[in-house]
Amino acid sequence: MGRKDRIARAATQTASQARETAAREKGRSKRTTSASGVTAHRHCSVCWAPIPLKAEPPICSDQECEATYGKREASRKRLTFMLYLFPAIAILLAILTAA
């Protein structure tokens, strides 16, 4: 059996499995959060513990999570500042050397 035949047979098999799965899933009812009993929530961005939807910043009440989130935010702000500052300096230097 050649390589083309094996690939064609695998593709046919995968397609038939996909059709069967789609047909099976079509008959099932969609699960909703109310049906599953899980209330709407989000997760702590540090430890992934469930927290309320309206929690801002998106962290739990753990002190370690608060410290880690604070460090991440400071780092993000510093990086954003540098991403604007360095091109501005480069443009300024280019203008000064051209004049």
Z-matrix of the N, CA and C atoms (Angstrom, degrees):
N
C 1 1.447
C 2 1.531 1 107.62
N 3 1.315 2 115.39 1 130.20
C 4 1.445 3 120.13 2 -177.50
C 5 1.524 4 112.36 3 -82.10
N 6 1.301 5 113.72 4 170.94
C 7 1.469 6 120.60 5 -178.92
C 8 1.526 7 111.59 6 -62.61
N 9 1.333 8 116.17 7 -41.09
C 10 1.468 9 120.21 8 179.52
C 11 1.521 10 111.20 9 -61.76
N 12 1.336 11 116.81 10 -40.69
C 13 1.463 12 120.70 11 179.97
C 14 1.530 13 111.17 12 -64.61
N 15 1.350 14 116.80 13 -42.32
C 16 1.467 15 120.09 14 179.20
C 17 1.528 16 110.64 15 -63.77
N 18 1.317 17 116.98 16 -42.02
C 19 1.466 18 120.20 17 179.75
C 20 1.522 19 110.63 18 -65.88
N 21 1.323 20 117.57 19 -42.42
C 22 1.464 21 121.35 20 179.36
C 23 1.524 22 110.53 21 -63.88
N 24 1.354 23 116.99 22 -42.77
C 25 1.460 24 119.94 23 179.59
C 26 1.532 25 111.29 24 -65.07
N 27 1.345 26 116.78 25 -40.43
C 28 1.465 27 120.42 26 178.73
C 29 1.526 28 110.54 27 -65.78
N 30 1.321 29 117.59 28 -39.75
C 31 1.466 30 120.78 29 178.94
C 32 1.523 31 110.66 30 -65.19
N 33 1.313 32 117.29 31 -41.84
C 34 1.465 33 121.12 32 178.69
C 35 1.522 34 110.49 33 -63.73
N 36 1.328 35 116.55 34 -42.84
C 37 1.457 36 120.75 35 179.90
C 38 1.529 37 110.98 36 -64.15
N 39 1.330 38 117.04 37 -43.26
C 40 1.462 39 120.99 38 179.54
C 41 1.522 40 110.99 39 -64.03
N 42 1.325 41 116.70 40 -41.23
C 43 1.462 42 120.28 41 179.16
C 44 1.523 43 110.97 42 -64.03
N 45 1.327 44 117.65 43 -41.08
C 46 1.466 45 119.45 44 179.99
C 47 1.529 46 110.68 45 -67.20
N 48 1.339 47 117.21 46 -37.94
C 49 1.457 48 119.94 47 176.70
C 50 1.526 49 111.24 48 -64.53
N 51 1.320 50 116.95 49 -39.19
C 52 1.460 51 120.64 50 178.56
C 53 1.519 52 110.76 51 -64.80
N 54 1.328 53 117.05 52 -41.37
C 55 1.473 54 120.48 53 178.04
C 56 1.523 55 111.44 54 -63.22
N 57 1.328 56 116.60 55 -42.49
C 58 1.469 57 120.72 56 179.23
C 59 1.529 58 110.76 57 -63.30
N 60 1.310 59 116.64 58 -43.92
C 61 1.465 60 120.67 59 -179.70
C 62 1.516 61 110.52 60 -64.93
N 63 1.323 62 117.25 61 -41.82
C 64 1.464 63 120.78 62 178.79
C 65 1.519 64 110.96 63 -63.47
N 66 1.315 65 116.67 64 -40.21
C 67 1.465 66 120.07 65 179.02
C 68 1.528 67 110.57 66 -65.87
N 69 1.333 68 116.54 67 -39.56
C 70 1.462 69 120.44 68 178.10
C 71 1.529 70 111.40 69 -65.13
N 72 1.318 71 116.69 70 -44.23
C 73 1.469 72 121.29 71 -177.44
C 74 1.522 73 111.49 72 -69.87
N 75 1.310 74 117.18 73 -28.48
C 76 1.468 75 120.77 74 -178.68
C 77 1.520 76 111.26 75 -63.63
N 78 1.311 77 116.11 76 -34.03
C 79 1.457 78 120.74 77 -178.84
C 80 1.521 79 113.61 78 -77.34
N 81 1.307 80 117.43 79 -22.48
C 82 1.467 81 120.54 80 -178.64
C 83 1.518 82 110.99 81 -77.26
N 84 1.306 83 114.72 82 149.73
C 85 1.463 84 118.63 83 174.94
C 86 1.517 85 108.38 84 -82.28
N 87 1.302 86 116.27 85 149.66
C 88 1.464 87 120.97 86 179.26
C 89 1.521 88 109.67 87 -71.70
N 90 1.343 89 115.50 88 136.44
C 91 1.453 90 119.76 89 177.03
C 92 1.507 91 109.25 90 -82.18
N 93 1.301 92 115.66 91 132.09
C 94 1.449 93 120.11 92 176.92
C 95 1.513 94 109.06 93 -112.88
N 96 1.311 95 116.37 94 165.62
C 97 1.461 96 119.22 95 -179.73
C 98 1.518 97 110.66 96 -66.04
N 99 1.322 98 117.25 97 -33.37
C 100 1.463 99 118.81 98 179.54
C 101 1.526 100 110.97 99 -70.37
N 102 1.314 101 116.97 100 -34.26
C 103 1.459 102 120.02 101 179.39
C 104 1.518 103 111.38 102 -72.80
N 105 1.330 104 117.17 103 -32.03
C 106 1.459 105 119.53 104 -177.75
C 107 1.526 106 111.93 105 -84.33
N 108 1.328 107 117.53 106 -15.95
C 109 1.452 108 120.81 107 178.42
C 110 1.514 109 113.95 108 86.72
N 111 1.315 110 118.67 109 5.51
C 112 1.462 111 122.23 110 179.99
C 113 1.518 112 108.51 111 -95.66
N 114 1.322 113 116.20 112 126.17
C 115 1.462 114 119.04 113 178.71
C 116 1.522 115 109.58 114 -76.72
N 117 1.310 116 115.77 115 156.59
C 118 1.457 117 121.24 116 179.78
C 119 1.524 118 108.65 117 -65.18
N 120 1.332 119 115.70 118 132.61
C 121 1.456 120 120.36 119 -178.48
C 122 1.521 121 109.32 120 -156.57
N 123 1.320 122 116.12 121 172.40
C 124 1.448 123 122.57 122 171.11
C 125 1.516 124 107.36 123 -127.36
N 126 1.322 125 117.14 124 -179.16
C 127 1.454 126 119.84 125 -176.75
C 128 1.514 127 111.37 126 -121.23
N 129 1.328 128 115.32 127 148.73
C 130 1.458 129 122.58 128 176.17
C 131 1.529 130 108.08 129 -58.29
N 132 1.320 131 116.63 130 133.33
C 133 1.463 132 119.44 131 -177.30
C 134 1.518 133 112.85 132 -74.08
N 135 1.326 134 117.95 133 -6.26
C 136 1.464 135 121.03 134 179.08
C 137 1.524 136 110.84 135 -104.52
N 138 1.331 137 117.85 136 -55.72
C 139 1.467 138 120.45 137 -174.06
C 140 1.537 139 113.11 138 -107.34
N 141 1.298 140 118.27 139 -3.66
C 142 1.469 141 124.73 140 178.20
C 143 1.520 142 114.61 141 65.33
N 144 1.312 143 116.99 142 24.03
C 145 1.464 144 120.37 143 174.90
C 146 1.530 145 108.80 144 -76.11
N 147 1.326 146 119.14 145 146.65
C 148 1.460 147 120.83 146 178.61
C 149 1.533 148 110.88 147 -64.38
N 150 1.339 149 116.10 148 134.73
C 151 1.468 150 121.77 149 177.76
C 152 1.523 151 107.80 150 -135.51
N 153 1.338 152 118.53 151 162.94
C 154 1.461 153 120.00 152 179.00
C 155 1.530 154 112.36 153 -62.99
N 156 1.317 155 115.60 154 155.80
C 157 1.467 156 120.77 155 -179.96
C 158 1.518 157 112.53 156 -60.58
N 159 1.318 158 117.17 157 -35.17
C 160 1.461 159 120.90 158 -174.23
C 161 1.527 160 113.47 159 -88.38
N 162 1.320 161 118.06 160 6.13
C 163 1.469 162 121.08 161 -179.37
C 164 1.526 163 109.61 162 -65.80
N 165 1.313 164 116.00 163 123.80
C 166 1.456 165 121.04 164 179.46
C 167 1.504 166 108.49 165 -138.03
N 168 1.257 167 123.41 166 117.79
C 169 1.466 168 129.57 167 3.87
C 170 1.529 169 110.53 168 -70.69
N 171 1.318 170 117.54 169 162.33
C 172 1.467 171 120.41 170 -173.22
C 173 1.523 172 113.27 171 -77.36
N 174 1.339 173 116.09 172 63.74
C 175 1.463 174 120.42 173 178.22
C 176 1.520 175 108.95 174 -135.83
N 177 1.327 176 115.30 175 160.15
C 178 1.463 177 119.90 176 177.10
C 179 1.527 178 109.33 177 -80.71
N 180 1.301 179 117.82 178 -175.65
C 181 1.462 180 121.20 179 -175.53
C 182 1.528 181 113.05 180 -87.26
N 183 1.315 182 118.59 181 5.77
C 184 1.460 183 122.31 182 179.95
C 185 1.533 184 110.09 183 -69.62
N 186 1.331 185 117.25 184 137.72
C 187 1.469 186 122.09 185 -178.15
C 188 1.536 187 111.80 186 -64.80
N 189 1.336 188 117.32 187 -37.30
C 190 1.461 189 120.19 188 178.84
C 191 1.524 190 110.95 189 -63.73
N 192 1.328 191 116.47 190 -40.04
C 193 1.466 192 120.26 191 179.05
C 194 1.530 193 110.38 192 -65.76
N 195 1.326 194 116.29 193 -39.97
C 196 1.460 195 119.89 194 178.73
C 197 1.523 196 110.68 195 -62.96
N 198 1.327 197 117.13 196 -43.73
C 199 1.464 198 121.06 197 -179.95
C 200 1.527 199 111.04 198 -65.22
N 201 1.327 200 116.57 199 -44.93
C 202 1.460 201 120.98 200 -179.66
C 203 1.525 202 110.81 201 -64.13
N 204 1.334 203 116.34 202 -42.50
C 205 1.463 204 120.26 203 179.11
C 206 1.529 205 110.70 204 -64.07
N 207 1.329 206 117.16 205 -40.54
C 208 1.460 207 120.66 206 177.98
C 209 1.522 208 111.95 207 -61.53
N 210 1.336 209 116.46 208 -42.92
C 211 1.463 210 120.63 209 178.05
C 212 1.528 211 111.12 210 -63.92
N 213 1.320 212 116.43 211 -42.63
C 214 1.472 213 120.18 212 179.67
C 215 1.523 214 111.35 213 -63.88
N 216 1.321 215 116.74 214 -42.19
C 217 1.471 216 120.37 215 179.61
C 218 1.523 217 111.21 216 -64.88
N 219 1.328 218 117.30 217 -42.41
C 220 1.461 219 120.70 218 178.52
C 221 1.525 220 110.33 219 -62.52
N 222 1.311 221 116.66 220 -42.50
C 223 1.462 222 121.29 221 178.93
C 224 1.529 223 110.69 222 -64.30
N 225 1.329 224 116.59 223 -42.10
C 226 1.465 225 120.74 224 179.26
C 227 1.519 226 111.05 225 -63.12
N 228 1.330 227 117.18 226 -43.67
C 229 1.456 228 121.14 227 179.47
C 230 1.523 229 111.25 228 -64.80
N 231 1.327 230 117.06 229 -40.98
C 232 1.458 231 121.52 230 178.92
C 233 1.532 232 110.44 231 -63.39
N 234 1.326 233 117.10 232 -43.11
C 235 1.454 234 121.47 233 178.91
C 236 1.520 235 110.98 234 -63.74
N 237 1.319 236 117.23 235 -43.45
C 238 1.457 237 120.95 236 178.68
C 239 1.523 238 110.71 237 -61.28
N 240 1.319 239 117.06 238 -42.44
C 241 1.461 240 121.47 239 178.29
C 242 1.530 241 110.40 240 -61.27
N 243 1.333 242 116.63 241 -44.82
C 244 1.465 243 120.41 242 -179.78
C 245 1.518 244 112.39 243 -65.87
N 246 1.315 245 116.44 244 -35.03
C 247 1.462 246 119.76 245 -179.95
C 248 1.531 247 111.72 246 -65.45
N 249 1.326 248 117.44 247 -25.63
C 250 1.453 249 120.76 248 175.54
C 251 1.529 250 111.34 249 -91.33
N 252 1.326 251 117.39 250 -35.05
C 253 1.459 252 121.44 251 -175.01
C 254 1.527 253 112.26 252 -69.93
N 255 1.318 254 118.52 253 -48.58
C 256 1.455 255 120.60 254 -175.14
C 257 1.531 256 113.29 255 -63.21
N 258 1.323 257 120.71 256 -44.34
C 259 1.471 258 118.38 257 175.18
C 260 1.534 259 112.14 258 -63.91
N 261 1.329 260 117.31 259 -34.09
C 262 1.468 261 119.91 260 178.40
C 263 1.521 262 110.28 261 -64.66
N 264 1.327 263 117.46 262 -40.84
C 265 1.464 264 120.90 263 177.67
C 266 1.525 265 110.40 264 -65.48
N 267 1.320 266 116.84 265 -42.10
C 268 1.463 267 120.42 266 179.27
C 269 1.526 268 111.31 267 -62.39
N 270 1.315 269 117.17 268 -42.30
C 271 1.472 270 120.94 269 178.17
C 272 1.518 271 109.92 270 -65.13
N 273 1.317 272 117.11 271 -43.51
C 274 1.467 273 121.08 272 178.64
C 275 1.518 274 110.93 273 -60.44
N 276 1.319 275 117.91 274 -44.42
C 277 1.466 276 120.92 275 177.81
C 278 1.527 277 111.70 276 -63.84
N 279 1.313 278 116.43 277 -39.80
C 280 1.463 279 119.93 278 178.19
C 281 1.525 280 110.91 279 -63.19
N 282 1.315 281 116.62 280 -40.77
C 283 1.470 282 120.68 281 178.22
C 284 1.522 283 111.12 282 -66.09
N 285 1.324 284 116.76 283 -43.24
C 286 1.469 285 121.02 284 -178.87
C 287 1.534 286 111.69 285 -67.04
N 288 1.310 287 118.01 286 -37.08
C 289 1.462 288 119.63 287 179.49
C 290 1.524 289 111.77 288 -75.43
N 291 1.322 290 117.14 289 -27.12
C 292 1.464 291 120.30 290 178.92
C 293 1.517 292 111.16 291 -77.32
N 294 1.304 293 118.48 292 -23.88
C 295 1.470 294 121.09 293 -177.31
C 296 1.498 295 112.94 294 -83.10
